[in-house]
Amino acid sequence: MKKNALLATTMLLATAAANAADPAPTIDAQRLSQHVKVLASDEFEGRGPNTAGETKTVNYLIEQFKAAGLKPGGDLVNGKRAWTQEVPLGRFEIKGPVTLTLNDGKSSQTFLQGEQMAVRAAMNGQQRVDFDKAPLVFVGYGVKAPERNWDDFKGVNLKGKLAVVLINDPDFETGEGDFGGKAMTYYGRWTYKYEEMARQGALGTIIVHETAPASYGWPTVKNSNTNVMYDIVRQAPGKSHAPMEAWIQRDVMVDLFQRAGLDFDAVKKQAQTRDFKPVELKGIQLSAHYAVDAQVIKSHNVAALRPGTSQKDQTVIYSGHWDHLGVGLPNAKGDTIYNGAVDNATGIAALLELGRAYAQAPAPKRSVVFLAVTAEEKGLLGSEYYAANPLYPLATTAGVINMDALSPQGPARNFTISGSAKLELMDALVAKAKQWNIRYAPDPKPEAGHFFRSDHFPLAKRGVPAFSFGSGEDWEDGGLAAGKAAEETYNTQHYHQPSDEWSAQWPFTGMARDLQLLYSLGRDLADSKDWPNWGKDSEFRAPRDASAAKRH
């Protein structure tokens, strides 16, 4: 009896030790660093879609996925999977000078592209933007939300007029109201503003840039909007894009309000109420003249596959975007290459090393897809195309784990996700993180609308359980103070700027640890028969429930 009892105890202790051991494979921090170094090198030219940088990037990803031992997971060509999914995109580039002339009835002045205003290449299909002395109409936050009994337009006719609109939601500053308080709704996103002004028939949209509600400074606006623009190919592009789309500096707009006899802050406060009515800036007129080169080009998503066994027709997706801004306007040092090291060579490095880990482990029951998407920086276009033309059915996609702009620093005691979505996949992540003594910290800036700014969103809005993982700010070395300071420095000095470059000082140890967590979460899902869903009050639950019959 004693011998049997001892044997049983030994087996119990061994089982407990195995359960307590790290269930995920070790991720090599040096490999992560090397991937980022390569992808963010000047040789890759900022990884712009439809450039030599795309060719280098796609080739590198395929080479790495092959070396890891994964299978092609892209388009079906003659009955076999290719490594890529072809993504047709509209490409729009301003050719020649942008002439912007402001007239206030007494005098005229010239606005410089990227300085007072940042004008995007027209995406409505026209090859020129030409208008003279168009009036400006302030339409508050530009929101038309019947379900919230909110209409900023009140029947105003915007034909031939430029709509001036505020960024974010009406309740951003007060923190209380019908639009999520501090947390941004989709009505607060610039993408919505452009779409709604087009629906309203405006000649153009001018978004007033303010750093706090936008969550980024003017350099980000300038660099993101004055280079080549892309869009998915639309049958009627004019329904989604007004002829002119632009941003304007807050101080410039405050001055224009004063010239029109208006107080910007007072009118802005009115715009935060349901009773607001559009206000014309009397006497203020803008003329604009510039040419646009419009083409249809082809970019590519890259897809690698770890085929499943007993449930191979069901999928789990890890995703991240491979693109950045390419070559653009020079910074103060004359650097024109937007290398995109953190954003998002880190996420692609993570994708490659997770793929390697899965390839070296026994095959999961469900198939696992490693999806590197294009044109995220142009409006989530690669993931939008995938969601509209999925390589693997969305109904039987169990979950999506997206990785965007991960921290290359040391480990943190916490993690976050973009936004504050309620979904069971997130609950599983929080529970799993406790095994590594990592706690969940809610999105520190829900007002920034990060949920709508990452590649999980096009799939989420179609019902697929999806989130975008974010590195924590409570660093093991330096605590919250160090983490928050680093985040602030990155956002103000490097985000969407040429200085987002690889550093030999980055240890990547935090990312390596976090990827063990994400591997373990995805592996559990890939080996299960569970179908996590959205929370009962989520706007994404209904489309998921609608496809329930296709899951078994």
N, C-alpha and C positions, 0 to 999 in steps of 0.2 A: 504493500500500500504506500509505504514511504517513497519507494522508487517511482511508482506511478504518479504520486502527488508531486514529486520533484520534477518529473518530466512535464507534467501538465503546467506547473508553475513556470518552468523554463520556456515552454511554448508560448504561454500567455505573455511573458515578458518580451519575448522575441517579436510577437505580434504587435505589442504596444510600441516597441522600439521602431518597428517598421512603419506603423501608423504615424508615429511622431516625426519620423524622418521626412526630409524634404521630398515631396512626391514628384517634383518637376526636375528636369535635367538642368545642369549648369549651363548658363548662357555666358559666352566668352566676351568680356568687356572690350578686349583688344580687337576682336572681330568687328564689333559694333563701331568702334572708333575708326577702323580702317575703311569700312563701308562709307561712313560719313565723310571721311577725308577725300575719298575718291569722288563720290557723288557731288560734293560741294566744291570741288576743285575748279579753277578757272577753265580747265580743259572742257568741262561739261557746260560751260557758257550759261549758267543759271537755269538749265533744264527747261527752257521754254518749249511749249508744244510746237510741233511742225518746224523744228529747227535742227541743226546738226547736233544740238544738245539733247534733243529727244532721241535721235538715233543712237547716240552714245549711251544714254540712260537705259533705253529699252534693251540694247545689246548686253549691257552689263547685268541687268536683272535676269535676263534669260540665261546668261552664262552662269550666274550664281545659283539660280534655281536648279539648273541642270546638274551642277557640281554637287549640290546638296542631295540629289537623288529624287527630286520631285518629278511629276509628269506634267506635260502641257495641259492647261485647263481653259484655253480660250475658244475662239470660234471653231465651229466644225467645218473643216475643209476636206471635201471628198471622204467624208465619214470619219475623219480623224481630227483630234483636237490640235489646234495651233497654240502657240505660246501667247498670242495676243488677241484682243478683241478690237476690231477696227471701230473707231469713233469719228464719224463725220462731224465737222464743226464749221460754223461760219466764222471767218476771220476778217476783222475789220481794223484798218489802220489809217490814221490821219496822214495824208500826204501833203507836204508843203506847210506853209505857215497857217496858224490859227489867228484870225483877226477878230478881236472882240472889242467893241466900242460901246461905252456907256454914255448915255446922254441924259442930262437932268433938266433940260429945257433952257439952261443958262450956258452950259459948257459941255464939252465932251472929253472923255479920257479913254486911253487904251488900257485894257486889262491884259496881262501877260499870262500865257498858258503855264499852269503849274504854280503861279504866284497868287494873284487874287482869286483866280478860278482854276479848276482842273476839269477840262472838258474831255469826255470820252469820245472815241470814234463812234459815229452813228451806226446803230445796228438794226435800223428799220428797212434796210435794203437800198437806200438812196446813196448815190455816189457824191453828192454835195449837200452841204448844209448852207443855205443862203437865206437870211432874212434881215430886214432892216427895221429898226425902231419898234421892236415887239414890246408890248407892255408887260409889267411884272405884277402878278397877283399872289399874295400870301395866302396859302391854304392850310395854315396851321401844321398839324402832323400828317396831313394828307390821308386821313383814315376814313374808310367807309366800311363800317362794321354793323350790319343790321342786327346781329344777335346781341350786340351791346348797346343798341339804340344810339349809335354814334355815326354822324355824318358831317365831316369837315367841309363838304362842298356846297351843301344847301342849294343845289341846283345851278350853281355858277357855270357859265359857258366859258370854257378855257380854250376854245378854238382860236388859233392865232396868238395865244398868250403863253407866257412862261410862268409855270407854277413854282413858287418858292415854298419849300417845305422843310420842316424841322426833322432832325434825325431822332430815333427812338420813339417811345410811347408818351401819350399825354400825362401819365402818372409817374414818369421817371423821376422828376425832381421832388415830388411830394412823397413818393413811396406808397401812396394809397390811391386806389381807384379801380377801374374796370379792366385794366390791362396788365395785371400781374404785379402791381406795385413796382418795386425796383427791378424785378425780373422782366426781361424783354419778351414780348410776344412777337409773332411773325410780322405784325403790323409795324413794328419798330425798325425792321430791317430795311436797308437801302434798296434791296432787291424788290421788296413789296412797293416801296415808294415809286420806283421807276415803272413797275407794272401798272399801278393804279393810275398814275398820271397819264399813261398811254390809254388806258380804258376811258379816262375822262376827256380824251381828245386834245390834250395840251400840245402846244408847239414844242415845249421843252420842259424839263424838270431841273430845278436848281436846288440841291440839298444844302442847307446851311450847316457847315461843319462846326461842331463844338466838341472839344476833346473828351469831356466827361461822358456825355450821352453816346458819343460814337465809340468810346473806349480806346481810341488811338489818336495820335497827333496828326497834324497836317502833312508831315513827310510821308506817312503811310498813304494818305489820300492821294497825294501828288504822284507817288511812285506806282500806285495800283491803278490809276485811272488815265494816265497820260501815255501809256504804251499800247501795244497791240491788244485789242479786245477780241473775245471769242464768245460764241453762243452756240447752243444746239441749233441744228437746222430747222427752221420753222416755216410752215406753209404761208402764214400771214404775219410776218415779223412786226409790221406796224401796229398790231394789236397788243404787242408786249413791250414795244419800245417807241417812245416819242422821238421825233427827229433829233432833238438835242438832249443829252443827259450830262449833267455837270454837278460839281460841288463848288461852293464858294466859302471863303474865309468868313468867320463870324464878324470880325471887326469891319470888314468891307460891307457886309449886309447891314450892320448897325448904322453905318454912315449913310447908306442908301435910304434906310428908314427915316433918318433925320432929315435928309434932303426932301423926302416926301411928306414931311411934317408929322412923322409918326415916332413913337417911342417903342423901340424893339422889345424891351423887356416887358412893357405893359401889354403890348399886343400878344406877345408870347404867353403871358399869363392867361389872357383870354382864351388862347388856343388850348389850354388845359381843361376847358369846360365844354359841355355839350352845346352850350348856347353860342359858341364861336361861329362867326360868319366870315367868309373870305374878305380880304382887304386888298384893294388895289393900291400899289405904290404910285400915286398920281405924279405924273411928270417924269417918272423914271422909265427909260427905254433902253433895250440892249439890241445891238446888231451883231450878227455872227456870220462869218464866211470861212469855210474850209472844205477841202476835198477829202473824200474817203475812198480808200481802195477796199472793195468787198470781194471776198473769194470764199469758196467752199474748199476746205482742206481736210486732210485725214490725220488724226492722231490715233493713239493706241492706249488701251488699258492692257496691262500684262497680268496674266492669270496662271498660277501654278496650282497643281492638284496633288493632294495625298489621298488616293482612292480609299474609300471605306470598304468594309467587308459585308456584314449582314444587312446594313442599312445604307448602302452606297448611293442610293438615289436621294438621300437626305443630306443636307450640307450645313456646315458651320463655316463662316467667313471671317478671316482676319483681313483688314484693309488699311490702306494708307495712300496718300497721293504722292506721286513721284515728281510732279512738276513744281517749278517755282516761276519767278518773274522774267527769267531770261536776261537779256541785255536791255538796259534802259537809260534813263537820264543819269548823268554823272553826279556823284556826291562832291563834297568840298575837296576831296583828295583826287578827284578825277576818275574814280573807280566806277565803271559802268556795268560790271557783272554782279547780278543779284544771286549770290551763291546758294542761299537757302540751306544753310547747314542744319540749324535747329528746325527750321520750317521748310521742307519736312524730310531732309535726308535722315534725320533720326528715326522717323516713323518707318521709312523704307528699310533702314538697317535692321530695325526691330522685326519687320516682316520677313526679311531674308533669314535672320537667325532663328525665328520661330519655325520657319519652313524647314530649316536644317534639323531642328530638334524633333519635329514630327517625322521627318524622313528617316531618322536614325532609331526611332522608337517603333514598337509593334504597331501595325496598322489599326486605326480606330474603326469603330463600327460604322459611323457616319463618315462621309467624305469631308475633307477639310480643304477649303479654297484660300489661297493667298493672293489677294487682289490688289495690285498697284494701279491706281487710277490716274488719269490725266486731267488737266485743266481744272483742278480744284480752285486755283487762284483766280480763275475766270468766272467763278460762280458755281462750283461743284458740278461741272459739266460732265466729267468722266463718270462720276458716280450716278449722276442723273441719267446719263445714257444707259449705264448698266441696269439701273432700276427699271427703266422703260423697256429695255431689251435684255433681260437677264439670261446669262449663260446657264444658270441653274434656277429652277422655279422658285419664286419668292415664297409661295405657300409652304414649301417644304424646306425652306431655309430656317434652321432652328434659332440662329442668332448671328449678329454681326458685332465684332470687336474692332473698332477703328482706333488707329494710333496717329496722332498729329502733334508735332512739335513737343516731343518728350524732352525731359531734362537730361543733359549729358553729365550732370554733376553726380555727387555721392548720394547715398540712400536717404530717403525721407521717412518720417514716421507715419505719413498719411498719403492719401491719393485723392483725386477728385474725378469728376466727369464733366463734360461740357453741358451746362444747363442743370435742370433739376427734375428730369423725367422720372416717372414712377413706373418701373417695370421689374418683373420677377428675375430677369437676368441680372439686373443690378443688385437685387437682394442676394443672389448667389455670390456675386463678386464681393460684397461687403462681408458675408460669412466666410468666404475663402480667404480674404485678406487677414482675418484674425489669426489664421495659422502662421502668418509671418509677423504678427504683432503690428500690423498696419491698419490704421483706422481710416474710415471714410470722412472726408471733409467736404461739405457742400461747395458747389461752385462759388468761389469767393466774389465773382463779379457776374451774377446772373443777369444784370442789366446790360452786359455786353452782347447778349444774344448768341453766346458760343454754341448753343444747341443747334442753331440754324446755320452755322458757319463751318461745319465739318462734314466729312463724306458719309457719315452714318445717316444724315438727315434724309436724303432722297429715298433710302430704303425704309427708314422709320415712318415717314409720312404715308408709305404704302402698307404699313402694318408690321413689317419685320422687326422683331425685338433687336434693338441696336443702341449702342452708346459709343462715345468717343472717350478713351481713357486719358486722364491728365495726371502728370507728375505732381507729387505733393510739395508743399511749401515749408513744412516743419522738418527741416533738415536734421539728421542725426548730428552733424557737425555744424553748429551755429544756430540751430533752432529756427523759429519763425522769422526772426529778424534777418537772418542771412538769406533764407529762402525768398522772402518778400522783396528784399533789396535786389536780389538777382533778377527776379521777375520784372520788377519795375525798370531796372537797367536795360533788360532785353527789350521790353515793350517800347521804351522811349528812344533807345540808341541803336537798336539792331533790327527790330521787326520790320520786314519788307524794305530793308535797306541793304546796300552792298556790303555792309560790315557784318552781316550774318554769315560768318566764316568759321570753319573748323579750327579748333585750338588744341594744341598738343597738351595743354594743361587739363583738359577734360578727362576725368577718370572713367566715366560711363558705368560706374559700379551701381549707381541707383537704378539705371535703366535695366541693367542685367538682372537685378533682383526683381524689379517690377515685371519683367517678362516671364519670370518663373511663375508669378501669380497669374498672368494672363494665359500662359500655357496650361496651367492646372485648371483654370476655369473652362477654357475651350475644350480641353481634353475630357473633362467630366461631361460636358454637353455632347461631345462627339461620341462618347461611349454609352450614352443614355437613350431612353425613349421619351424623354421629357420634351414638352413644347412650352417653354416659358412664354408668358403673355404680358401685355401692358397692364398697368393698374386700371381698376374699374372706371375711374374718372378721366382716363387719358383719352385725348382726341385721336390717338392712334389705335385704340383697341377695336373700334368698329371695323376698320378695314382688315384687321387680323382675324376677327371673328367671322368675317364674311367668307374667308377661305378655309374655315375649319374642316369642312367635309373632305378636303384634299389631303388632310393629315391623318395618320393612323398610328 
